[in-house]
Amino acid sequence: MAIPRTSQLFRSLAVLLAAAVLVFAVVPAVTPAAEPYDLVYKGCANQSFPSDGLAYPQALAALSSALVAKSAASMFYKTTTAGGGGQPSLFGLFQCRGDLSAADCAACVGRIPAMWGSLCGQTTAARIQLSGCYGLYEISGFPQVSGTKMLYKECGRSGGAGGGFEEKRDTAFASLESAMAAGSAGGFYAAGNGNLRVMAQCEGDLSVADCAECVTESVQKAEVECGGASSGRMYLDKCYLSYGSFPDGGGGGGGGGEGGGGGASGTQSVRRVADSSSSRFGRFR
């Protein structure tokens, strides 16, 4: 008896998803004065939609339209769109940096759908991180990872911040962790301590406890991975941390992060975190 075409499609998708990983690409570091629309990094699944999955371009277009429409009034939104023809659905979300205006948020999110296609092609999942926002989509059943898994990092020059920097940084980190644990930051934190700027943000619907855990993990990773570097950015799956020291006391504008964040030094030593053979892009529904 002939195998129904829908069953064949689901079998092919199961094979694709079993081997799916997201490959993260490093792009040049942005400066503290970066525009909200500057590309920080991209993550593209290493598998494409099935060639006979003709409904996926339409489903992705519908998902993109829904996300862009919501960005005019929301800083964070997630939704699911039916795949059509009995095919698995598509999940997507966006988040804007907490200090962006509504107009800048909408303009930032509006750029992402085209970049999914131009930078990743017809892959089963994609994540685009701009300085002011990020957006992602994935096919139903895509492999999941821990919310504290590091996706990407940048570290500035070691020893370039002058004496006493690490003590000042640690004090700022302690204030950040305290605010996130108390829930008083509302999931977004930006503050300065002299010439030091610190910014952090959690995914929009994360609980206070999960947000605090993620931020604490990002702080620990920054201390280990970047050491005494004058700046750093840690992108975890569900939060980010960005910090930097500016000799003139300025800076701190949108330099990147989970939806952006300031604090990355203009002179960067960029280190790649994601390994194309093992990195997975994971989301929860």
Backbone bond lengths (Angstrom), bond angles and torsions (degrees), N, CA, C in turn:
res aa  C-N    CA-C-N  psi(-1)  N-CA   C-N-CA  omega(-1)  CA-C   N-CA-C  phi
1 M - - - 1.466 - - 1.526 108.72 -
2 A 1.285 117.53 137.78 1.458 122.06 -178.34 1.522 110.63 -67.48
3 I 1.329 116.12 140.24 1.463 120.94 178.12 1.515 108.42 -79.19
4 P 1.353 118.68 128.03 1.462 120.84 179.61 1.525 110.59 -55.35
5 R 1.329 115.14 144.23 1.461 120.71 -178.04 1.524 111.48 -58.77
6 T 1.354 117.39 -37.54 1.465 120.68 -179.77 1.516 110.85 -63.32
7 S 1.354 116.75 -39.40 1.457 120.27 179.23 1.523 110.77 -65.30
8 Q 1.347 115.88 -39.82 1.455 119.21 177.72 1.519 110.86 -61.84
9 L 1.331 116.23 -39.65 1.464 120.89 -179.78 1.519 110.67 -63.57
10 F 1.343 116.80 -45.39 1.459 119.55 -179.14 1.519 111.04 -65.28
11 R 1.352 117.30 -34.92 1.460 119.36 177.60 1.523 110.70 -65.28
12 S 1.318 116.43 -42.56 1.462 119.70 179.15 1.520 111.15 -64.59
13 L 1.337 117.06 -37.56 1.461 120.65 178.06 1.518 110.89 -66.82
14 A 1.332 116.16 -38.69 1.462 119.51 179.78 1.523 110.77 -61.48
15 V 1.346 116.25 -40.18 1.461 120.35 178.24 1.523 110.39 -65.26
16 L 1.333 116.02 -42.94 1.467 120.32 -179.76 1.517 111.40 -62.38
17 L 1.335 116.30 -46.02 1.458 120.19 -176.01 1.517 111.87 -68.85
18 A 1.309 116.97 -31.93 1.458 120.29 -179.78 1.524 111.20 -63.57
19 A 1.347 115.91 -29.84 1.461 119.86 -177.57 1.518 112.97 -105.99
20 A 1.313 116.52 4.45 1.463 119.76 -172.13 1.519 112.24 -71.77
21 V 1.313 115.00 136.04 1.459 122.50 170.34 1.511 107.13 -138.19
22 L 1.315 115.37 162.27 1.453 119.70 176.96 1.515 107.74 -110.55
23 V 1.317 116.95 125.24 1.447 122.71 -179.17 1.523 108.50 -95.09
24 F 1.322 116.86 122.06 1.453 121.19 -179.49 1.516 109.90 -95.95
25 A 1.314 115.46 131.58 1.454 120.99 179.89 1.513 110.12 -108.55
26 V 1.323 115.38 136.42 1.455 121.21 177.98 1.516 108.84 -87.57
27 V 1.321 116.06 134.93 1.455 121.54 175.12 1.521 107.31 -119.45
28 P 1.342 118.17 163.78 1.462 119.70 -178.10 1.518 111.97 -54.87
29 A 1.323 115.77 143.00 1.459 120.82 179.99 1.514 110.64 -64.38
30 V 1.321 115.68 145.96 1.448 120.42 178.00 1.518 109.52 -93.76
31 T 1.308 116.69 161.48 1.451 121.70 -178.30 1.513 109.61 -92.53
32 P 1.339 118.03 167.44 1.459 120.17 179.18 1.514 113.19 -57.38
33 A 1.339 117.37 -27.18 1.457 120.46 -178.40 1.522 112.04 -93.67
34 A 1.322 117.15 20.02 1.454 121.16 -175.14 1.520 111.76 -59.05
35 E 1.323 114.97 145.59 1.451 120.27 174.58 1.527 109.12 -70.78
36 P 1.330 117.76 153.67 1.473 119.65 179.32 1.522 112.97 -60.73
37 Y 1.330 116.93 -18.12 1.459 120.12 -173.82 1.528 113.15 -97.86
38 D 1.323 118.47 2.55 1.458 120.70 179.62 1.527 110.47 -69.74
39 L 1.327 115.99 137.41 1.461 121.21 179.50 1.525 110.21 -75.74
40 V 1.331 115.79 130.03 1.459 121.93 176.04 1.527 109.71 -98.24
41 Y 1.317 117.70 -55.17 1.457 121.24 175.12 1.519 109.67 -157.74
42 K 1.307 114.78 165.95 1.460 120.85 176.06 1.522 108.62 -129.68
43 G 1.320 115.99 151.91 1.453 121.96 173.97 1.516 108.41 -130.65
44 C 1.317 117.12 121.67 1.468 121.95 -176.22 1.523 109.73 -124.93
45 A 1.314 117.24 131.27 1.460 120.58 175.18 1.522 108.99 -62.34
46 N 1.327 116.67 151.01 1.460 119.53 -179.48 1.520 112.30 -91.25
47 Q 1.325 117.23 12.08 1.458 121.71 175.75 1.523 109.06 -125.26
48 S 1.326 115.56 144.73 1.462 121.06 179.48 1.520 110.62 -101.83
49 F 1.323 115.40 163.79 1.456 119.71 174.35 1.526 109.18 -59.33
50 P 1.341 118.43 147.69 1.464 120.72 176.91 1.522 110.50 -56.47
51 S 1.313 115.65 142.13 1.464 119.61 -177.99 1.517 112.27 -62.09
52 D 1.349 116.74 -24.77 1.462 119.12 178.99 1.524 111.91 -95.01
53 G 1.354 117.10 5.31 1.463 120.25 176.56 1.515 110.66 -83.78
54 L 1.307 116.50 67.34 1.461 121.68 -172.08 1.516 113.23 -66.33
55 A 1.332 117.44 -19.70 1.463 119.52 -177.42 1.526 112.48 -80.66
56 Y 1.325 118.28 -13.89 1.460 119.66 -174.61 1.525 114.85 -66.14
57 P 1.325 120.16 -40.76 1.472 117.85 176.21 1.525 112.48 -57.36
58 Q 1.336 116.64 -40.10 1.464 119.77 178.40 1.527 111.14 -68.45
59 A 1.336 116.53 -40.16 1.464 120.13 179.54 1.525 110.90 -65.28
60 L 1.327 117.19 -40.72 1.458 120.62 179.46 1.525 110.80 -67.68
61 A 1.317 116.37 -36.68 1.466 119.91 176.89 1.524 110.71 -64.43
62 A 1.333 116.69 -40.74 1.466 120.56 178.47 1.526 110.91 -65.84
63 L 1.323 116.27 -41.56 1.462 120.59 177.91 1.529 110.58 -62.68
64 S 1.315 116.28 -44.71 1.463 120.92 179.65 1.518 111.29 -59.94
65 S 1.326 116.06 -44.03 1.466 120.40 -179.85 1.523 111.22 -62.04
66 A 1.333 116.37 -40.80 1.464 120.40 -179.87 1.525 111.28 -64.68
67 L 1.327 116.83 -41.58 1.460 120.35 -179.77 1.525 111.35 -67.41
68 V 1.316 116.27 -45.74 1.466 120.25 -179.24 1.523 110.71 -62.81
69 A 1.329 116.77 -40.64 1.467 120.23 -179.65 1.526 111.23 -62.17
70 K 1.325 117.25 -40.13 1.462 121.00 -178.81 1.531 112.78 -72.50
71 S 1.325 116.98 -23.46 1.464 119.78 -175.35 1.524 113.07 -68.17
72 A 1.320 117.56 -14.55 1.462 120.51 178.19 1.524 111.77 -73.61
73 A 1.341 116.48 -19.36 1.469 119.72 -176.04 1.520 113.57 -129.78
74 S 1.336 118.53 -6.21 1.461 121.50 -176.42 1.520 110.43 -132.55
75 M 1.329 115.28 148.26 1.460 120.83 175.98 1.525 111.63 -91.42
76 F 1.335 115.68 -16.33 1.461 121.24 -179.18 1.515 108.12 -148.52
77 Y 1.339 115.51 137.34 1.464 119.13 179.79 1.522 108.38 -160.80
78 K 1.332 115.56 141.84 1.456 120.14 174.11 1.515 109.27 -139.01
79 T 1.321 115.90 150.31 1.453 120.56 -176.54 1.523 109.55 -159.07
80 T 1.321 116.04 169.55 1.460 122.99 177.92 1.518 108.97 -127.50
81 T 1.314 116.26 138.58 1.461 122.58 178.70 1.518 109.27 -119.57
82 A 1.325 116.81 135.43 1.464 121.31 179.39 1.523 110.41 -61.29
83 G 1.336 115.28 141.33 1.456 119.62 -179.15 1.514 113.41 -73.46
84 G 1.326 116.81 -24.72 1.457 120.46 -179.23 1.520 111.95 85.07
85 G 1.325 116.10 144.60 1.454 120.59 177.74 1.512 113.72 62.22
86 G 1.335 117.53 28.66 1.454 120.56 -179.62 1.513 114.39 77.32
87 Q 1.333 117.96 8.28 1.455 121.26 -178.88 1.532 110.85 -85.38
88 P 1.342 117.34 157.39 1.467 120.59 179.26 1.526 112.09 -56.60
89 S 1.318 115.65 150.89 1.461 121.62 -177.54 1.528 111.44 -77.60
90 L 1.328 115.08 169.69 1.460 122.60 175.58 1.525 109.07 -114.84
91 F 1.324 115.92 132.78 1.459 122.29 176.81 1.520 108.57 -106.73
92 G 1.331 117.20 141.87 1.456 119.74 178.20 1.508 112.05 -149.40
93 L 1.324 115.85 158.73 1.463 120.81 175.49 1.517 109.98 -155.49
94 F 1.338 114.67 163.09 1.455 121.01 169.75 1.516 108.30 -139.25
95 Q 1.316 115.89 157.85 1.457 121.65 171.08 1.521 108.54 -146.85
96 C 1.325 115.53 137.48 1.457 121.68 176.55 1.522 110.35 -103.51
97 R 1.308 115.81 153.79 1.453 120.71 176.60 1.521 109.55 -60.77
98 G 1.316 116.35 142.56 1.456 120.68 -170.90 1.504 116.23 -63.51
99 D 1.333 118.68 -19.10 1.456 120.47 -178.67 1.524 113.23 -101.52
100 L 1.327 117.70 8.67 1.464 120.62 178.37 1.523 110.88 -79.31
101 S 1.312 116.26 148.14 1.462 120.70 172.69 1.520 108.83 -74.91
102 A 1.327 116.61 165.10 1.462 120.66 178.75 1.521 110.76 -60.41
103 A 1.322 116.86 -40.13 1.462 120.52 -179.36 1.523 111.40 -66.02
104 D 1.331 116.87 -42.75 1.459 119.88 179.40 1.526 111.31 -68.15
105 C 1.329 116.85 -35.75 1.464 120.48 176.87 1.523 110.06 -61.50
106 A 1.320 116.61 -48.63 1.462 120.80 -179.45 1.521 111.16 -62.27
107 A 1.327 116.67 -41.47 1.462 119.99 179.99 1.523 111.39 -66.04
108 C 1.324 116.24 -37.14 1.460 120.98 179.68 1.528 111.07 -67.57
109 V 1.321 116.26 -51.14 1.467 120.71 -179.33 1.525 110.66 -62.90
110 G 1.315 116.92 -34.19 1.454 120.39 -179.10 1.514 114.05 -61.85
111 R 1.317 117.98 -20.49 1.467 121.79 179.49 1.526 113.21 -84.62
112 I 1.317 116.67 -19.36 1.460 119.43 -169.37 1.534 114.82 -70.19
113 P 1.344 120.49 -45.53 1.465 118.41 -177.47 1.525 114.18 -54.54
114 A 1.319 117.63 -42.26 1.459 119.65 178.84 1.524 111.20 -64.59
115 M 1.316 117.08 -33.23 1.464 120.93 -179.79 1.520 111.54 -73.33
116 W 1.337 117.12 -31.60 1.467 118.54 172.99 1.519 109.89 -52.94
117 G 1.326 115.00 -48.68 1.455 119.33 -177.52 1.514 113.41 -71.96
118 S 1.331 117.33 -44.53 1.463 120.00 -175.23 1.526 112.78 -71.89
119 L 1.326 117.74 -31.38 1.460 120.87 -176.72 1.523 113.66 -98.12
120 C 1.331 117.18 -25.84 1.466 119.73 -176.48 1.524 113.93 -119.17
121 G 1.331 118.17 -18.86 1.456 119.59 -176.31 1.519 111.46 74.08
122 Q 1.316 117.26 -154.69 1.463 122.55 -177.60 1.530 110.80 -90.58
123 T 1.332 116.28 58.33 1.458 120.27 -179.14 1.525 111.02 -87.19
124 T 1.328 116.11 160.51 1.465 120.77 -176.91 1.524 113.16 -74.54
125 A 1.323 117.80 -9.00 1.465 122.24 175.28 1.517 108.62 -160.25
126 A 1.317 116.11 148.74 1.463 120.63 177.85 1.517 109.40 -153.98
127 R 1.310 115.67 145.73 1.466 122.03 176.16 1.523 107.84 -135.93
128 I 1.315 116.15 125.45 1.456 122.16 178.11 1.523 108.61 -116.95
129 Q 1.313 115.93 122.79 1.465 121.91 179.27 1.521 109.29 -108.30
130 L 1.314 116.75 113.73 1.453 122.28 171.99 1.526 108.66 -101.48
131 S 1.309 116.71 171.47 1.461 119.14 -178.77 1.520 112.43 -64.19
132 G 1.334 116.81 -31.71 1.454 120.03 -175.91 1.507 115.83 -106.88
133 C 1.304 118.49 -7.50 1.468 120.79 -178.21 1.516 109.58 -166.04
134 Y 1.314 115.94 168.54 1.457 120.02 170.51 1.513 108.70 -143.47
135 G 1.314 115.35 157.03 1.458 120.84 177.86 1.510 109.81 -145.38
136 L 1.318 115.87 147.14 1.458 120.20 -179.78 1.521 110.55 -144.18
137 Y 1.309 114.52 158.37 1.461 120.87 168.22 1.514 107.61 -142.93
138 E 1.324 115.81 157.79 1.457 120.91 176.16 1.515 109.24 -155.92
139 I 1.313 114.94 151.30 1.450 120.72 176.80 1.529 108.92 -76.81
140 S 1.320 116.56 148.24 1.459 121.15 178.77 1.529 110.34 -55.86
141 G 1.324 116.37 132.83 1.456 120.97 -179.63 1.512 114.52 92.89
142 F 1.338 117.50 3.19 1.458 119.32 -179.39 1.529 109.49 -65.26
143 P 1.343 118.80 142.18 1.467 121.61 -177.08 1.522 112.77 -55.39
144 Q 1.323 115.86 140.60 1.453 122.39 -178.09 1.532 110.92 -106.00
145 V 1.315 116.21 155.28 1.459 121.21 177.13 1.524 109.42 -133.45
146 S 1.311 116.08 171.75 1.459 121.32 177.73 1.523 110.76 -63.95
147 G 1.327 115.70 145.57 1.455 120.07 178.50 1.511 113.36 -66.04
148 T 1.336 117.73 -16.81 1.457 120.86 179.69 1.525 112.56 -102.12
149 K 1.325 116.65 10.88 1.464 119.66 176.62 1.526 109.58 -68.70
150 M 1.318 116.91 131.78 1.451 120.32 178.27 1.524 110.13 -76.30
151 L 1.331 115.73 131.20 1.450 121.39 179.44 1.523 112.07 -101.08
152 Y 1.318 116.37 -32.52 1.464 120.06 -173.41 1.520 108.62 -166.75
153 K 1.328 116.71 147.85 1.465 120.00 177.15 1.522 110.46 -144.65
154 E 1.312 114.88 157.98 1.455 122.65 170.92 1.520 107.93 -138.06
155 C 1.326 116.83 139.28 1.459 121.67 176.34 1.520 109.10 -128.47
156 G 1.318 116.27 137.11 1.460 121.07 177.72 1.518 111.36 -78.21
157 R 1.320 115.22 -168.26 1.460 120.57 -178.58 1.529 111.06 -71.99
158 S 1.295 116.00 137.59 1.467 120.46 178.50 1.524 110.16 -72.58
159 G 1.318 115.73 139.13 1.453 120.61 176.00 1.510 115.28 70.12
160 G 1.337 117.54 15.69 1.453 119.33 -176.33 1.506 114.32 -95.66
161 A 1.336 117.78 6.65 1.462 120.02 -174.30 1.523 113.84 -106.25
162 G 1.321 117.47 -2.74 1.457 119.46 178.45 1.517 112.75 87.30
163 G 1.334 115.79 172.28 1.448 121.47 -177.92 1.516 113.07 -66.04
164 G 1.319 115.38 145.66 1.455 120.73 178.05 1.508 115.25 78.97
165 F 1.337 117.26 3.45 1.463 119.01 -176.21 1.521 111.75 -64.29
166 E 1.326 117.38 -45.94 1.458 119.78 -175.15 1.524 111.56 -63.08
167 E 1.336 117.44 -37.35 1.459 119.97 177.50 1.532 110.69 -64.92
168 K 1.322 115.81 -43.30 1.463 120.24 178.86 1.527 110.67 -64.88
169 R 1.334 115.92 -41.63 1.465 120.42 177.99 1.520 110.88 -62.42
170 D 1.329 117.22 -45.56 1.461 120.42 -178.67 1.527 111.55 -63.48
171 T 1.325 117.06 -36.09 1.464 120.47 176.53 1.523 110.45 -64.67
172 A 1.331 116.05 -42.26 1.463 120.52 178.41 1.521 110.81 -65.41
173 F 1.325 116.97 -39.72 1.462 120.66 178.06 1.526 110.68 -63.15
174 A 1.329 116.62 -40.11 1.465 120.25 179.91 1.528 110.83 -63.38
175 S 1.327 117.14 -40.21 1.464 121.07 177.35 1.521 110.60 -64.86
176 L 1.322 116.23 -40.86 1.461 121.25 177.36 1.519 110.82 -60.49
177 E 1.314 117.41 -50.98 1.463 121.14 -178.07 1.522 111.25 -61.81
178 S 1.317 116.84 -38.91 1.462 120.88 179.25 1.525 111.09 -63.95
179 A 1.333 116.97 -43.98 1.461 121.07 -179.64 1.521 111.36 -65.12
180 M 1.326 116.99 -41.46 1.459 120.23 -179.85 1.526 111.07 -68.53
181 A 1.325 117.70 -39.39 1.464 121.25 179.94 1.520 111.62 -66.81
182 A 1.326 116.62 -33.00 1.466 120.79 179.89 1.520 112.44 -80.71
183 G 1.323 116.45 -13.44 1.459 120.10 -178.45 1.511 113.43 78.07
184 S 1.335 117.04 4.00 1.466 120.31 -176.89 1.515 112.78 -74.66
185 A 1.326 117.16 -17.18 1.461 120.40 -178.00 1.523 112.22 -84.57
186 G 1.334 117.17 -13.93 1.457 119.12 -179.07 1.511 113.81 65.18
187 G 1.322 117.15 25.32 1.460 121.17 178.23 1.508 114.59 86.15
188 F 1.340 117.83 -4.39 1.469 121.40 177.73 1.516 108.67 -135.33
189 Y 1.332 115.95 133.37 1.461 120.59 -176.35 1.517 109.14 -137.97
190 A 1.328 116.62 133.23 1.461 122.24 175.02 1.513 107.87 -146.03
191 A 1.333 117.30 125.67 1.461 120.64 -177.65 1.519 109.66 -155.12
192 G 1.329 115.51 161.96 1.449 121.57 178.21 1.514 111.06 -126.84
193 N 1.311 114.89 152.43 1.461 122.19 176.35 1.526 106.09 -136.95
194 G 1.331 116.46 91.46 1.454 119.90 -173.30 1.515 109.96 67.22
195 N 1.328 116.72 -121.38 1.464 120.17 179.41 1.525 112.78 -93.21
196 L 1.326 117.26 10.44 1.465 121.53 179.22 1.521 110.39 -101.13
197 R 1.316 116.18 134.33 1.454 121.97 176.96 1.529 109.18 -120.24
198 V 1.329 115.96 135.90 1.463 121.92 178.88 1.521 108.83 -130.44
199 M 1.321 116.69 136.57 1.458 121.60 178.05 1.525 108.95 -142.07
200 A 1.328 116.23 142.76 1.460 121.21 177.97 1.518 109.01 -150.50
201 Q 1.315 115.60 152.97 1.462 120.54 178.62 1.517 109.65 -152.71
202 C 1.335 115.50 143.24 1.463 121.83 176.39 1.519 109.77 -108.16
203 E 1.317 115.58 157.97 1.459 119.91 175.84 1.522 109.23 -57.20
204 G 1.322 115.85 142.98 1.455 122.62 -165.84 1.509 118.41 -54.19
205 D 1.320 119.18 -33.68 1.464 119.82 -177.23 1.525 112.69 -108.61
206 L 1.321 116.90 19.44 1.456 120.56 177.89 1.532 109.66 -73.04
207 S 1.326 116.84 140.68 1.464 120.40 177.17 1.522 109.95 -67.66
208 V 1.331 116.38 162.62 1.464 120.69 178.82 1.525 110.58 -58.72
209 A 1.327 116.55 -43.64 1.464 120.49 -178.58 1.523 111.60 -64.74
210 D 1.341 116.64 -44.73 1.462 120.15 -179.56 1.523 111.21 -68.26
211 C 1.321 116.18 -36.48 1.462 120.48 177.08 1.523 110.08 -63.00
212 A 1.323 116.13 -47.51 1.463 120.40 -179.97 1.523 111.15 -60.66
213 E 1.326 116.53 -40.78 1.464 120.41 179.23 1.522 110.98 -63.64
214 C 1.325 116.34 -42.90 1.456 120.96 -178.68 1.525 110.96 -65.47
215 V 1.329 116.56 -44.49 1.466 120.36 -179.65 1.527 110.84 -65.05
216 T 1.322 117.07 -41.75 1.464 120.15 176.95 1.522 110.74 -59.57
217 E 1.324 116.24 -40.81 1.463 120.44 177.63 1.526 110.65 -63.58
218 S 1.323 116.95 -40.34 1.470 120.11 179.63 1.527 110.93 -65.89
219 V 1.321 117.19 -37.45 1.465 121.36 177.21 1.530 110.17 -63.63
220 Q 1.317 116.36 -45.92 1.459 120.18 179.85 1.522 111.32 -62.54
221 K 1.320 116.22 -40.57 1.463 119.93 178.34 1.525 110.87 -65.35
222 A 1.331 116.78 -39.98 1.463 120.07 179.37 1.525 110.99 -62.23
223 E 1.326 116.37 -42.89 1.460 120.44 -179.21 1.521 111.41 -64.51
224 V 1.328 116.51 -36.84 1.464 120.62 -178.76 1.526 111.30 -80.92
225 E 1.329 116.47 -48.67 1.461 121.07 -172.89 1.527 112.97 -74.09
226 C 1.329 116.91 -38.13 1.466 120.14 -174.97 1.525 113.51 -103.99
227 G 1.329 117.81 -15.12 1.455 120.39 176.82 1.515 112.09 54.69
228 G 1.336 116.67 -125.32 1.454 121.67 -178.70 1.509 114.39 -90.78
229 A 1.333 117.90 16.42 1.468 120.78 179.73 1.523 110.68 -59.86
230 S 1.320 116.17 147.61 1.464 121.32 -175.48 1.516 113.38 -73.00
231 S 1.315 117.66 -10.50 1.464 120.66 179.06 1.516 109.59 -158.12
232 G 1.309 115.57 162.11 1.454 119.77 177.45 1.509 111.78 -168.04
233 R 1.319 115.55 155.96 1.461 121.80 175.40 1.524 108.00 -139.64
234 M 1.307 116.29 126.34 1.452 122.94 179.70 1.525 108.29 -117.01
235 Y 1.317 116.92 117.61 1.458 121.72 178.55 1.522 108.38 -106.26
236 L 1.321 116.68 105.38 1.455 121.45 173.83 1.519 108.40 -96.55
237 D 1.323 116.36 171.80 1.460 118.61 -175.02 1.522 112.42 -61.38
238 K 1.328 117.82 -35.13 1.462 119.49 -175.47 1.526 114.66 -123.42
239 C 1.308 117.70 10.66 1.465 119.84 174.81 1.515 108.99 -161.88
240 Y 1.319 115.76 170.26 1.452 120.21 175.08 1.522 109.62 -143.25
241 L 1.305 114.93 161.05 1.461 123.05 174.64 1.515 107.80 -136.71
242 S 1.330 116.22 135.54 1.458 121.85 177.99 1.522 108.35 -137.83
243 Y 1.326 117.25 135.45 1.461 120.09 179.13 1.521 109.53 -150.85
244 G 1.323 116.35 156.22 1.452 119.72 178.62 1.510 111.81 -167.95
245 S 1.321 115.52 153.87 1.454 122.53 177.60 1.514 108.86 -109.01
246 F 1.320 116.67 131.66 1.452 122.36 -177.76 1.523 108.80 -121.64
247 P 1.330 118.37 115.11 1.464 121.81 -174.87 1.520 114.36 -55.52
248 D 1.340 117.10 -31.78 1.461 119.42 -177.86 1.520 112.62 -89.83
249 G 1.343 116.26 2.68 1.461 119.76 179.98 1.500 113.34 81.05
250 G 1.328 117.82 2.34 1.463 120.27 -179.55 1.499 110.82 -99.67
251 G 1.315 115.62 -158.17 1.452 121.01 178.72 1.498 111.96 82.21
252 G 1.322 114.50 -168.12 1.449 120.54 177.94 1.494 113.55 93.94
253 G 1.333 117.82 3.18 1.453 119.97 176.36 1.496 110.86 -73.39
254 G 1.344 116.63 179.33 1.458 121.16 -169.00 1.498 115.62 -56.06
255 G 1.294 117.16 91.37 1.447 120.70 -178.31 1.495 114.78 -100.34
256 G 1.300 120.93 -0.69 1.448 120.53 176.60 1.499 111.81 133.30
257 G 1.329 115.29 -177.10 1.451 120.30 177.50 1.498 111.13 125.46
258 E 1.288 116.82 -175.26 1.463 122.51 179.32 1.506 106.46 -70.98
259 G 1.300 115.08 89.19 1.436 119.67 -167.93 1.508 110.41 87.53
260 G 1.318 118.65 9.28 1.449 121.75 176.70 1.505 112.34 108.22
261 G 1.304 114.86 -175.46 1.451 120.32 178.03 1.499 111.19 149.60
262 G 1.290 117.28 144.66 1.449 120.55 -176.81 1.502 111.91 -90.12
263 G 1.319 113.99 170.59 1.440 119.32 169.92 1.501 115.74 114.72
264 A 1.314 119.83 3.83 1.447 120.15 177.78 1.511 109.29 -88.70
265 S 1.304 116.31 137.37 1.452 119.94 -179.06 1.506 110.64 -70.83
266 G 1.332 115.94 151.86 1.453 119.97 179.39 1.511 111.79 -66.85
267 T 1.329 118.57 -29.09 1.451 121.71 176.93 1.513 107.91 -103.53
268 Q 1.333 116.82 114.56 1.454 120.49 -171.64 1.519 111.65 -121.39
269 S 1.306 115.06 149.28 1.447 122.00 165.02 1.514 105.50 -109.50
270 V 1.316 117.20 103.76 1.456 121.26 -172.37 1.520 109.69 -88.35
271 R 1.318 116.00 126.93 1.459 121.60 -179.58 1.517 109.23 -115.84
272 R 1.297 115.88 132.08 1.455 119.39 -178.75 1.509 110.35 -82.53
273 V 1.339 115.75 134.68 1.458 121.37 179.91 1.514 110.93 -101.99
274 A 1.314 116.14 -50.06 1.458 120.12 -172.55 1.514 111.46 -71.58
275 D 1.307 116.89 138.25 1.451 123.67 176.78 1.514 107.89 -107.86
276 S 1.321 116.78 126.28 1.461 120.26 -173.85 1.514 112.71 -63.91
277 S 1.323 117.48 -17.55 1.459 119.09 -178.95 1.517 112.89 -89.53
278 S 1.334 117.12 -13.64 1.456 117.70 -174.25 1.515 114.88 -134.15
279 S 1.333 118.43 -15.61 1.459 119.66 -175.19 1.513 111.04 -70.31
280 R 1.302 114.79 137.80 1.458 120.71 175.12 1.506 108.86 -127.16
281 F 1.304 113.56 143.17 1.451 119.35 179.63 1.506 107.01 -99.96
282 G 1.337 118.60 114.28 1.450 120.45 -173.96 1.502 112.85 -120.12
283 R 1.309 117.19 138.97 1.455 123.24 175.38 1.516 108.28 -132.54
284 F 1.310 116.01 156.87 1.453 119.67 171.82 1.517 107.67 -109.42
285 R 1.312 116.48 156.09 1.458 120.49 -177.65 1.510 110.17 -92.33
